[in-house]
Amino acid sequence: MTGAAILAPSLLALGAAFCFALALILTQYGLRTVPSWRSPLYTIVSSMVAAWLAAAIFVDWRGFDWWAALIFAGVGCIFPVMVSILAVRSNERLGPAIAGAVGNVTPLFAVLGAVLFLGERLGLGQAIGLALIVAGVVLMALRGGAGGRQWRVWVLALPLAAAVIRGAIQPIIKTGLALWPEPLAAAAIGYSLSTVVILALVGRRARAAGPAHRTGFLWFVGVGLSNGTATFLLYAALGLGSITLVAPLVAVFPLIAVVMSYLFLRDEKLQALGLVGVLVSVAGVILLLLGSERVAS
């Protein structure tokens, strides 16, 4: 794989990271008027509608593959629906910067699955870069909030569980895309199944509670569009590049969330330890990219 071939999945993965970070910030605004139990209903349904509109236009359905569709549907039963539920609860309790940082040990699970089950190679430079990225997000997590840590340790299980799911589905999605390389179709089918799951979980409760606050509803539609775009970009990156390259690059979304939190959420302050975490993770991204090019060549 040439440097140009590495560039395309890298840019797609970084685009996914930006959209995941944006969704974390928008969630904070939405939670001001909409309860956390209700928000995944709006984010997932809006993502599904957008995904199907795009898929109807851009997907070549003549290449439809039943096995790939079943893989995408199976993934959709747990992703993104379970991650959306865990993410909004994590965001509510920890804030966007820490929730993103703690939860994003995703590359560990994604890369491990790729190496064990897909036969991908992990070079020394990639391994060091991956370790630095994880170390950086851990440092950001340790910094706590603006006034120090104000949450119980068990709350960390929420973003960690989301990270396990994110990592576990990536080798599965890559397998499906090898059969039918249509990331938009994968996102649309997955979101359809996630919509069924979230309607089963909270649909009746939402109807009983009545209409949601209009402003909060619109914020969470924005969250859904951001997450849906991120999912499509992630799948597109997985279709073009290796998981050992894509997963750690998507892992930089806590860095973006920290900066955006500092700019738009004034109660989030970038402390010294958080800054060290940013620098360490950026160094890890650089090593990862250099290591991926060496392994590919």
TALIN-V74378 format. One record per residue. N is the residue number from 1. PSI is psi in radians with two decimals (none if undefined). Layout:
# TALIN-V74378
n=N psi=PSI
n=N psi=PSI
This chain:
# TALIN-V74378
n=1 psi=2.27
n=2 psi=3.00
n=3 psi=-0.67
n=4 psi=-0.65
n=5 psi=-0.53
n=6 psi=-0.56
n=7 psi=-0.76
n=8 psi=-0.95
n=9 psi=-0.51
n=10 psi=-0.79
n=11 psi=-0.69
n=12 psi=-0.74
n=13 psi=-0.72
n=14 psi=-0.61
n=15 psi=-0.71
n=16 psi=-0.72
n=17 psi=-0.75
n=18 psi=-0.78
n=19 psi=-0.66
n=20 psi=-0.72
n=21 psi=-0.75
n=22 psi=-0.70
n=23 psi=-0.67
n=24 psi=-0.72
n=25 psi=-0.79
n=26 psi=-0.57
n=27 psi=-0.68
n=28 psi=-0.67
n=29 psi=-0.72
n=30 psi=-0.62
n=31 psi=-0.19
n=32 psi=-0.40
n=33 psi=-0.15
n=34 psi=2.30
n=35 psi=2.64
n=36 psi=-0.56
n=37 psi=-0.45
n=38 psi=-0.46
n=39 psi=-0.70
n=40 psi=-0.46
n=41 psi=-0.78
n=42 psi=-0.67
n=43 psi=-0.75
n=44 psi=-0.75
n=45 psi=-0.74
n=46 psi=-0.65
n=47 psi=-0.72
n=48 psi=-0.78
n=49 psi=-0.81
n=50 psi=-0.71
n=51 psi=-0.73
n=52 psi=-0.62
n=53 psi=-0.77
n=54 psi=-0.71
n=55 psi=-0.64
n=56 psi=-0.49
n=57 psi=-0.75
n=58 psi=-0.26
n=59 psi=2.37
n=60 psi=1.68
n=61 psi=-0.16
n=62 psi=-0.40
n=63 psi=0.26
n=64 psi=2.34
n=65 psi=2.13
n=66 psi=-0.71
n=67 psi=-0.74
n=68 psi=-0.75
n=69 psi=-0.68
n=70 psi=-0.65
n=71 psi=-0.83
n=72 psi=-0.67
n=73 psi=-0.73
n=74 psi=-0.75
n=75 psi=-0.69
n=76 psi=-0.37
n=77 psi=-0.38
n=78 psi=-0.43
n=79 psi=2.23
n=80 psi=0.10
n=81 psi=-0.84
n=82 psi=-0.64
n=83 psi=-0.66
n=84 psi=-0.74
n=85 psi=-0.83
n=86 psi=-0.66
n=87 psi=-0.74
n=88 psi=-0.60
n=89 psi=-0.70
n=90 psi=-0.77
n=91 psi=-0.70
n=92 psi=-0.69
n=93 psi=-0.56
n=94 psi=-0.36
n=95 psi=2.75
n=96 psi=-0.67
n=97 psi=-0.84
n=98 psi=-0.68
n=99 psi=-0.76
n=100 psi=-0.73
n=101 psi=-0.86
n=102 psi=-0.71
n=103 psi=-0.28
n=104 psi=0.89
n=105 psi=0.25
n=106 psi=-0.78
n=107 psi=-0.56
n=108 psi=-0.81
n=109 psi=-0.70
n=110 psi=-0.82
n=111 psi=-0.70
n=112 psi=-0.76
n=113 psi=-0.68
n=114 psi=-0.71
n=115 psi=-0.72
n=116 psi=-0.67
n=117 psi=-0.39
n=118 psi=-0.05
n=119 psi=0.32
n=120 psi=2.61
n=121 psi=2.53
n=122 psi=1.86
n=123 psi=2.95
n=124 psi=-0.78
n=125 psi=-0.70
n=126 psi=-0.73
n=127 psi=-0.76
n=128 psi=-0.75
n=129 psi=-0.74
n=130 psi=-0.75
n=131 psi=-0.69
n=132 psi=-0.68
n=133 psi=-0.82
n=134 psi=-0.73
n=135 psi=-0.68
n=136 psi=-0.77
n=137 psi=-0.51
n=138 psi=-0.72
n=139 psi=-0.69
n=140 psi=-0.62
n=141 psi=-0.67
n=142 psi=-0.36
n=143 psi=-0.36
n=144 psi=-2.94
n=145 psi=-3.00
n=146 psi=-0.54
n=147 psi=0.39
n=148 psi=3.00
n=149 psi=2.21
n=150 psi=0.52
n=151 psi=2.77
n=152 psi=2.65
n=153 psi=-0.60
n=154 psi=-0.41
n=155 psi=-0.43
n=156 psi=-0.36
n=157 psi=-0.47
n=158 psi=-0.99
n=159 psi=-0.49
n=160 psi=-0.69
n=161 psi=-0.70
n=162 psi=-0.67
n=163 psi=-0.70
n=164 psi=-0.78
n=165 psi=-0.80
n=166 psi=-0.76
n=167 psi=-0.69
n=168 psi=-0.58
n=169 psi=-0.33
n=170 psi=-0.81
n=171 psi=-0.58
n=172 psi=-0.80
n=173 psi=-0.71
n=174 psi=-0.63
n=175 psi=-0.77
n=176 psi=-0.68
n=177 psi=-0.42
n=178 psi=-0.51
n=179 psi=-0.64
n=180 psi=1.66
n=181 psi=1.13
n=182 psi=1.54
n=183 psi=-0.55
n=184 psi=-0.72
n=185 psi=-0.71
n=186 psi=-0.75
n=187 psi=-0.76
n=188 psi=-0.80
n=189 psi=-0.77
n=190 psi=-0.79
n=191 psi=-0.52
n=192 psi=-0.80
n=193 psi=-0.65
n=194 psi=-0.61
n=195 psi=-0.72
n=196 psi=-0.76
n=197 psi=-0.81
n=198 psi=-0.58
n=199 psi=-0.67
n=200 psi=-0.59
n=201 psi=-0.79
n=202 psi=0.01
n=203 psi=-0.84
n=204 psi=-0.71
n=205 psi=-0.70
n=206 psi=-0.71
n=207 psi=-0.68
n=208 psi=-0.57
n=209 psi=-0.26
n=210 psi=-3.09
n=211 psi=2.56
n=212 psi=2.84
n=213 psi=2.27
n=214 psi=-0.75
n=215 psi=-0.79
n=216 psi=-0.69
n=217 psi=-0.78
n=218 psi=-0.66
n=219 psi=-0.73
n=220 psi=-0.41
n=221 psi=-0.72
n=222 psi=-0.69
n=223 psi=-0.76
n=224 psi=-0.76
n=225 psi=-0.67
n=226 psi=-0.81
n=227 psi=-0.67
n=228 psi=-0.74
n=229 psi=-0.73
n=230 psi=-0.73
n=231 psi=-0.77
n=232 psi=-0.80
n=233 psi=-0.66
n=234 psi=-0.82
n=235 psi=-0.70
n=236 psi=-0.70
n=237 psi=-0.71
n=238 psi=-0.55
n=239 psi=-0.43
n=240 psi=-0.52
n=241 psi=3.03
n=242 psi=2.70
n=243 psi=-0.60
n=244 psi=-0.36
n=245 psi=-0.84
n=246 psi=-0.84
n=247 psi=-0.82
n=248 psi=-0.52
n=249 psi=-0.70
n=250 psi=-0.45
n=251 psi=-0.14
n=252 psi=0.05
n=253 psi=-0.48
n=254 psi=-0.57
n=255 psi=-0.78
n=256 psi=-0.68
n=257 psi=-0.66
n=258 psi=-0.83
n=259 psi=-0.79
n=260 psi=-0.62
n=261 psi=-0.74
n=262 psi=-0.63
n=263 psi=-0.67
n=264 psi=-0.36
n=265 psi=1.69
n=266 psi=-0.28
n=267 psi=-0.08
n=268 psi=2.02
n=269 psi=2.37
n=270 psi=1.74
n=271 psi=3.03
n=272 psi=-0.78
n=273 psi=-0.64
n=274 psi=-0.68
n=275 psi=-0.71
n=276 psi=-0.73
n=277 psi=-0.71
n=278 psi=-0.85
n=279 psi=-0.72
n=280 psi=-0.75
n=281 psi=-0.67
n=282 psi=-0.73
n=283 psi=-0.65
n=284 psi=-0.68
n=285 psi=-0.76
n=286 psi=-0.81
n=287 psi=-0.65
n=288 psi=-0.81
n=289 psi=-0.76
n=290 psi=-0.73
n=291 psi=-0.64
n=292 psi=-0.66
n=293 psi=-0.65
n=294 psi=-0.77
n=295 psi=-0.71
n=296 psi=-0.57
n=297 psi=none
